[in-house]
Amino acid sequence: MVTSICDRLRAGVATASAGETRVLARELAAVLPPDTVLALHGTLGVGKTTFVQGLAEGFGVTEPVTSPTFNLLTLHRGGARLLAHLDAYRLEGDGAAAAESLMLDDFLVSPWCLAVEWPEKIATWLPAGAWHLDLGIAPDGRHTVRLR
């Protein structure tokens, strides 16, 4: 029986390396609907940026993708899809005000995909249809990804 990447992610997937995490994200990129917001939940070091790197690879982005912690937002072009990568960790105050100042509404329409690290910081702004992924580290040291 063949299961879809979304079914696998809903059940929860464990990866043993950063490479496996990127492959998982590339698979998701192939089926991700246009105009999707991905909210990547998890503590420091669980692989949020690594996941976004794989997503970018899946979109055809060839430039390096790093955490936009100090820039807050980076934009990447990959073929027909564009990726906006937001690290909300350093945002202060109301999520809606931060989203407005960063003009995040512009990234809710095609051909954009918006990937948000630390989405809790802008929870009041996140669209109702955002896809929420929980990333963590299992007791055996493998990284975990689960789609809510």
N, C-alpha and C positions, 0 to 999 in steps of 0.2 A: 504494500500500500504506500503510495506517495503522499507525503504530507507537505503542505505549503510552508514557506518560511514563516508566515504569520502564525500558523497553527503551532509550529515549533517554538516560536518566541512566546506565545501565550502560555505554553506548557513550561517554559523556562529552558534556557540553553546554557551549558557550562563550556567555557573555552579554556584551553591549556596554554595559550600564548597570545601575544598581541596580534600575530598574523592570523590566527583563527578568528579573533574578534573582528578584524578587518574583513575577512572573507564573509562572515555572517552579515556584516553591515552592507557589503557589496550585494549580497543576495537580496536583502531588503530593498536596496536602492532600485533594483530591477522591477519591483512590483509596487513601489511607493506611488500612490496617486499624486497628481499635480497639486500644488498649493497646500502641501502637508506641513504642519508644524510638529516637529519631534521634540518632546520634552524629555531630556535625559537626566534622570534622578540618580543620585549616588554621592558618596563622600569622596574626598580627595583620593586619587590613585586607583579608582575602580575601572578606569578605561573609557571615560566619556569622550575624551579627545581622540583616542584610538578608534572608537566606534565612528566618530565623525570622519576620520581619515578614510575608513573603509567606505563609508557612504559617498564621500567625494570621489573615490576611485570608481565606484559604481556609476557615478554620474559622468565619468570621463574627465574629471579634473586631473591635470598632470602636474600642477604646481604643488609645492609642499603645503601641508595643512598643519598648523600648529595651534595651540590654545590661544585664543584672543583675549586672555585675561587682562592685559593692560590696554589693548586697543578696544576692548569690549565686543567689537563686531568686525568680522572679516567677510569679504565677498569672494566667491570662487566661481569661475565659468567652466562648465564642463559640457561641451556639446550643446544639446538642446535644453539642458537643465542648468539652473543657476542655484548655488548654495549660499545661503547666508548663515554664518556660524556665530552665535552669540554666547558669550560667557557672562552671565548675569551676576557672578559672584560678588563683584565690587559695587553693584548698584545699590543705592540707598533710597529709603523712603518708599513711596507708593509705586507699585508696579506699573500702573497706568500712566503715571507721569513720566517714568523712565522710558516706557515704550513710545510715548509721544515724542520725547526729546530725541530718541534714536530713530524716529520715523519707521517703527517696525511694521506698521500697517501696510507699508509699501511692499513688504516681503510676504504678504499673504495672498498674492495673486501670481498666476503663471507668468513666467516659467520658474518661479522661486520655490525652494524648499527652505524652511527656517529650522535649524537645529539649535536648541537652547540648552546650554549647560547651566545648572543651578536654576531651574525654572521656578523654584519656590519663591525666588526674589521678585518675580513678575507674575505671580499666580493670578492676581486679579485681572491681568490683561490677557492671559492665554486664551485662545479661542476654544469654544466648547468641543470642537472636533479634533483637538490636538491629540496626537498619539503619545502616550506616556510609556517610557521604557525605564525600568528599574535596573540599575547596574550595581553589582556588588562583588564581594570576594567570599567564596565558600570556605569552610574550615580546612579543606584540603589544598587551599591556595589557588584553585581555579577561579576564573572570573565568571560571573553569571550575568545573563541578560534576560529580562522577562518583560513582555508586552502586557500592559494592564488591559 
